[in-house]
Amino acid sequence: MLRLFAFSSLLQALLLPTLLAGSVQAKTSYLELVVTRPYLEMHTGPGRGYPVFYVIGRGETLTVLYSRTDWYRVRAPRGQEGWVRRDELAETDLASGGPAPIPPYPEFGAHRWEIGAGYGVYNRENLVTAYLDYGLTDSLDAELVLQQAFGTIDNRNIVTLGLRNTIIPEWQWFSPTVGLGTGYQTISDKVPPAPLESNNQLAYASIGARGFITRRFMWRFDWRAYYVFNKLNTSEVLEEWKLDLAVFF
Amino acid sequence: METRLGSVLLAALLLSGCGWFHRGDKGPTPIPAEEPQAEPSIIDPQVERRVVKTPKIKAKDFELGAYFGALSVEDFGTNSIYGARAAYHVTEDFFLEAFVARSKAGQSSLEETFPEITVVSNSGRRFTYYDLDVGYNVLPGEIFLGRGRAFNSALYVTLGMGDVKFADKDQFALNFGLGERLLVTDWLALHMDVRDHVFESDLFGVTKNVHNIEATLGLTVFY
């Protein structure tokens, strides 16, 4: 293990100055915590199966370097570095008293940002979708959606901007939503003849739902009816559904 | 169709209205009781409160890097491919990943046998894709190199979809991958991946699913 550390520190010593010259020189201060339980276990990796290779005793001070998912990389008083589980680290104290300032998981009902992607069907065509969503209030969100539809005759890129209202934001696992918005689609044909118009403005109304999965994970479903503004005398209405997986912050 | 759109719009308006009322239902606000007038204090303490700032813990859940390898385009030979990848680790098991890459397909056997036949134009031989994936660490563990070195690693599977542009056409493609991540240090990872991009193609007159398998080697940095 010692040789591993020596090897990794040698690698860092060789590579870091060239890669991250600026950030290494900048002085960073780390959080220091005191162990209050009988002992704190350090694992060799950030996962439940990695073996415990070191134990920090009660009253000893550890340095928290950074986190990865639910694990924290810490440095023991004698320099050993390893990974501590989030819920165990939360039971330590600050040197000044007070509980360890381990940030809580973002509350699903009150989160601000969402970023996600998914699959859908637009006008019977395969659809790849990605979106960015900002919560204006707990129930009202503004969303930017980028989509690509793959048809047999043409491909379409669709960009929409809209508002989405979560009817009861307190419902965690399944909460219905409604939305309205507008946007553009550009059409590139695959098979001649070329389409009459290569881009149109759109407006849509949507009904959907969203729900919490775990940690920062969530799902979203949307069914949209698009009204296509075209220069022809016929009105064109297209349907779409999609299912997204997203991360919220 | 129009009546349906109308009804959807109406439903949307009604439901958002419901949400509005639901939110407004908070009951009367209590009237604050008048505070008793405090007596002027004789001693005015001039002690300044010390502001203790606890350092924040940096989260290193993102992974960014590049990869290089070989891509076998069905019917068009095997060629080099290079790309970039970005991942976000949501839990110790799941991660979300995005890829962009480009390669160039060779000649099909039909074109080699009959040089006068062109299946794909020269510009159409460029093969590019983007993918959006979900990944799962199936077998996390450690890899031992000799007696004294252990590297954290994980065998993972990915499933995703995206766009493959080949023969001047964008196609919807599914992808299935199997990969191994080996952490050289806690911030530098080596990846070995095999991924299959499947899409529908009718280049030879018959519509069929084509499998385009790539084997790549990559390097990523956690930050």
Chai-1 contact restraints between the chains, C-beta under 6 A:
chainA,res_idxA,chainB,res_idxB,connection_type,confidence,min_distance_angstrom,max_distance_angstrom,comment,restraint_id
A,R3,B,G148,contact,1.0,0.0,6.0,A-B,restraint_1
A,L4,B,R149,contact,1.0,0.0,6.0,A-B,restraint_2
A,L4,B,A150,contact,1.0,0.0,6.0,A-B,restraint_3
A,S8,B,T185,contact,1.0,0.0,6.0,A-B,restraint_4
A,L11,B,T185,contact,1.0,0.0,6.0,A-B,restraint_5
A,S29,B,P55,contact,1.0,0.0,6.0,A-B,restraint_6
A,Y30,B,P55,contact,1.0,0.0,6.0,A-B,restraint_7
A,L31,B,P55,contact,1.0,0.0,6.0,A-B,restraint_8
A,L31,B,I57,contact,1.0,0.0,6.0,A-B,restraint_9
A,G45,B,N152,contact,1.0,0.0,6.0,A-B,restraint_10
A,G47,B,E92,contact,1.0,0.0,6.0,A-B,restraint_11
A,G47,B,P140,contact,1.0,0.0,6.0,A-B,restraint_12
A,V64,B,I57,contact,1.0,0.0,6.0,A-B,restraint_13
A,Y66,B,K58,contact,1.0,0.0,6.0,A-B,restraint_14
A,Y66,B,K60,contact,1.0,0.0,6.0,A-B,restraint_15
A,S67,B,I57,contact,1.0,0.0,6.0,A-B,restraint_16
A,S67,B,A59,contact,1.0,0.0,6.0,A-B,restraint_17
A,R68,B,K60,contact,1.0,0.0,6.0,A-B,restraint_18
A,T69,B,H89,contact,1.0,0.0,6.0,A-B,restraint_19
A,T69,B,T91,contact,1.0,0.0,6.0,A-B,restraint_20
A,T69,B,E92,contact,1.0,0.0,6.0,A-B,restraint_21
A,P101,B,T54,contact,1.0,0.0,6.0,A-B,restraint_22
A,A117,B,L132,contact,1.0,0.0,6.0,A-B,restraint_23
A,Y119,B,M161,contact,1.0,0.0,6.0,A-B,restraint_24
A,N126,B,F172,contact,1.0,0.0,6.0,A-B,restraint_25
A,V128,B,M161,contact,1.0,0.0,6.0,A-B,restraint_26
A,S139,B,G19,contact,1.0,0.0,6.0,A-B,restraint_27
A,Q148,B,D163,contact,1.0,0.0,6.0,A-B,restraint_28
A,F150,B,F172,contact,1.0,0.0,6.0,A-B,restraint_29
A,N155,B,D170,contact,1.0,0.0,6.0,A-B,restraint_30
A,N165,B,S16,contact,1.0,0.0,6.0,A-B,restraint_31
A,N165,B,G19,contact,1.0,0.0,6.0,A-B,restraint_32
A,I167,B,L15,contact,1.0,0.0,6.0,A-B,restraint_33
A,I167,B,G19,contact,1.0,0.0,6.0,A-B,restraint_34
A,V178,B,A12,contact,1.0,0.0,6.0,A-B,restraint_35
A,V178,B,L15,contact,1.0,0.0,6.0,A-B,restraint_36
A,V178,B,S16,contact,1.0,0.0,6.0,A-B,restraint_37
A,K190,B,K169,contact,1.0,0.0,6.0,A-B,restraint_38
A,A205,B,V8,contact,1.0,0.0,6.0,A-B,restraint_39
A,A205,B,L9,contact,1.0,0.0,6.0,A-B,restraint_40
A,A205,B,A12,contact,1.0,0.0,6.0,A-B,restraint_41
A,R215,B,T91,contact,1.0,0.0,6.0,A-B,restraint_42
A,R216,B,V90,contact,1.0,0.0,6.0,A-B,restraint_43
A,F217,B,V90,contact,1.0,0.0,6.0,A-B,restraint_44
A,A225,B,L5,contact,1.0,0.0,6.0,A-B,restraint_45
A,A225,B,V8,contact,1.0,0.0,6.0,A-B,restraint_46
A,Y227,B,L5,contact,1.0,0.0,6.0,A-B,restraint_47
A,V237,B,M1,contact,1.0,0.0,6.0,A-B,restraint_48
A,V237,B,L5,contact,1.0,0.0,6.0,A-B,restraint_49
